[in-house]
Amino acid sequence: FFCVTMLAADKLLLQSEVKNRSITLREKELKLFNSNFSAVGTQAAIMAGFTLTSFVEIDLPPNREYAKSVLHMCITTSICVNFLCVAMVTFVTVWGSGKALRGLDGSMDFAVDSMNAERNFIFACFGIGVLATLGCLLSSSWVLMESEVAVMATCLIGCTMYLVCSEARRIRGLFHLTPQETVSFTELSTVYPDIRIDEASAASARNIDGPGSPPSLRLTSGSSSQHTAEPLPALGYAPTKKGGVVSPAPKGARDD
């Protein structure tokens, strides 16, 4: 009986060590996403501030109605899209990091994967904001400049837009990771000690400690699809009255 208990304890210790190492690796991904999103959000906030300032300070001539209409549309689009990018970055970094560090078991994997899923939308908003800001410059050149100078400015701004789009596609293709190349941690989930709530233990704990007490937690090895949950009393372990803490059961606990 003592050997079986020691083997069970060693198994749980090994699972905890593997899980701790994997969480450390996922934390590096979390810091990477936070730094990338912070950089994107800062640039989007700067562009929104420049656009809003130019919209307030610029003096528009009474003529050239079509160019002014395009300018107003580009200014509105730039401000809205850049503010949307800043808001999304704030939501993802604040709530995602809180979920990863303060959530239940498995919250780190869920938070990191969810932040990765939101990355495309944030980068798309940032790209549209960049093009809308250049559109503001293009339309303002036709409002404020002479026709000859506006044509030259239009060619220069058009080349800038083309280079931004082409270089973005080229660099994305250069550093793009396919699903086969991406490092995955799904194979480690089979050795994680899963934590599930035992409703009967939770009810008894609430009756003993009051309605505000936390539910009891029970450890099972691996995922439910590949492993069968082993009852803890058979391994010499039993939950305490406070719930959530697994301690060695006394010798008479198995006979009761």
N, C-alpha and C positions, 0 to 999 in steps of 0.2 A: 504493500500500500504506500509506503514511504517513497519507493522508487517511482511509482506512477505519479505521485504528487510532484516530485522533483522534475520529472519529464514534462508535465503540464506547465509547471512554472517556467522551465527553460524555453518551452515553445512560445509562451506568451512574451517572454523577454526578447526572444529573437524577432518575433513579429513586431514588437514595439520598436526595436532598433531599426529594422528595415523601414518601418513607417516614418520614423524620425528622419532618416536620411532622405527619403523621398520628399518629405515636407520641406526640407532644407533646399532641395533642388527646385521645387515649385515656388518657393519664396524668391528665388532668383528671377524667375519669370515674372512674378508679381512686381518686383522692383523695376524690371525692364519695361513693363507696360506702363507703370506709373511715370517713369522718366520720359518715355515717348509721348504719352498723352499730355504731360505737363509742357513739353516743348511745343507740341501742336497747339494747345490751348493758349499759350503765351503769344505765339505768332498771330493766331486768329484774333485775340483781343487787341493787339497792336493795329492790325488792319481795320478792325471795326472802329477803333478810336480815330484813326486817320480819316476814314471815310466820313464819320459823323462830324468831325471838325471841319473838313472841307465843305460839307453840305451846309453847315451853319455860317461859315465865314465867306463863302464865295458870293460874289455879286454877279447875277446873271443879267445879260442885256435883254432888252424887250423883244428883239427879233429872234429868229432861228428857233421856232417852236418845236420842230421835229427833233433837233439835237437836244433841246432841254428835256423833252419827254423821255428820250433814251437815257439821258443823264440821271433823271429822277428814278427811272426804273432800275438802273444799275446800282445806284446808291442804296435804294431800298433792299435790293437783293443782297448786296454785299453786307450790309448791316445785319439783316435777318439771318443769313447763312452763317456768318462769323459768330454771331451771338449764340446761334444754335450749336455750333461746334464747341464754344466755350462752356455752354451749359451741359452738353453731353459729357465733355471731359471731366467737369466737376462732379457730375452725378456718378460716373463710372469709377473715378479714382476714390471718391469719398466712401460711397456705399460698397463698392467692390472690396476695397481694402478692409473696411469694417467687417464685412461678411467673412473674409478669409481669415482674419486674426481673432475674431470674437465669436465665430459661429461654432456649430457642433462639429462632430467628427465627419470629415469629408468636405467641409466648407471651403478649404483651401483649393482643392481640385475644381469644385464647382465655380468658385469666384474667378480663378485664373482662366478657365475655359470660357466663361461668360464674357470676361473682358476681352479675350481674343476674338470672340464673335462680334463684339461691338466695334472692333477696330476698323473694319471696312467702311461702316457708315460714318465714323468720325473723320477718316481720311477723305472720304468723298465730299463731305461738307467743307473740309479745309480746301480741297481743290477747287470746288465751285466758288468759294470765297475769294481765292486768288484770282480766278478768271473774272469774277464780278468786279473786283477792285481795279483790274486792268481795263475792264469795260468802262468804269467811271472815268479813268484817265483818257480813254479814247473819245468818249462823248464830250468830255469837257474841253478837249482840244478843238472840237468843231464849234463849241459855244464861245470860247474865249479867243481863239487864234484866227488869223487870216486864212483864207482858203488854201493858199500855196503852202504855208507852214503846217496847216492841219493835215494836208495830204502826206507830207513827209513824216509827221508824227504818227499818222495812222499806219504807215508802212512799218515804222519802227515798233509800234505797239503790237501790230499783227505778227511780226516776227518773234516778238517776245512771247506772245501767247502760244505760237506754234512750238517754240523751243521748250516752254514749260510743259506742254502736253507730251511732246515727243521724248523729252528727257525723262519725264516721270514714267512713261511706259518702258523705256529702255532700262532704267535703273530698277524698276519693279521686276522686270523679267530677269535681270541679272542676279538679284537677291531673292527671287521668289522660291519658296519651299513647297514642294509637292507633299501630299499626305504621306507618301512613302519615305520622304526625307525628314519629316518632322519627328522629333523625339517624343515618344509616347510613354506614359506611365500606367497604361491600363493593365499591363501584365503583372504589375505589382499589387493590384487590388485583391488578388486571390490569397495573398498572405497577410492582408490586413486583418486585425481583430475587429470585426464589426461590432458596433454598439447598437443595441435595439432596446426599446422600452418594453418591459414586461408589465402588462396592464394589471395583472393580479398583484404583483409586488408593489406597483405604484399605488394601487388602492389601499393595500395594507399599510404602506408607509404613510399615506395621508391620514389614515385612521389613527396611527400611532403618534406622528409628529405634528399633525394639524393640516389644514387645507393648503398652507403655503409651502409645504415641504417639497423638494424635488423628487421626481420619479426615480425608481430603482433602475439601474442599468445592468445588463447582462452581456458578457463577452461571448462571441461565437467566432470560430475560426473560418476565415475565407468568406467567399460570397455564397449566397444562397443557391446559386445555380450549379455550383461545383462541389460544395461541401455540405454536410449535414450538421446542423447545430448540435453540439454536445451538451447535455445538461450538466451544469456546474456541480451539483451535489455528487454526481458519479465520479468527478475528478477530485473530490475532497475540498471543493470551494463552495461557499454559500454567501449570498448577499447579507450585509449587516442591516440593522434596523434603520440606519440613517439613509440607506439607499445610495446607489451609485458607486459604492466601494466594495471591492471583492476581497475577501479575507479567507484564510484557511478555516474550514469548518471544524468544530470540535469533534472528538472521536465519537461521541454519542449522537451526532447530527444525522449520520447516515442510517442509524438504526431506527430513529424516530420517523 
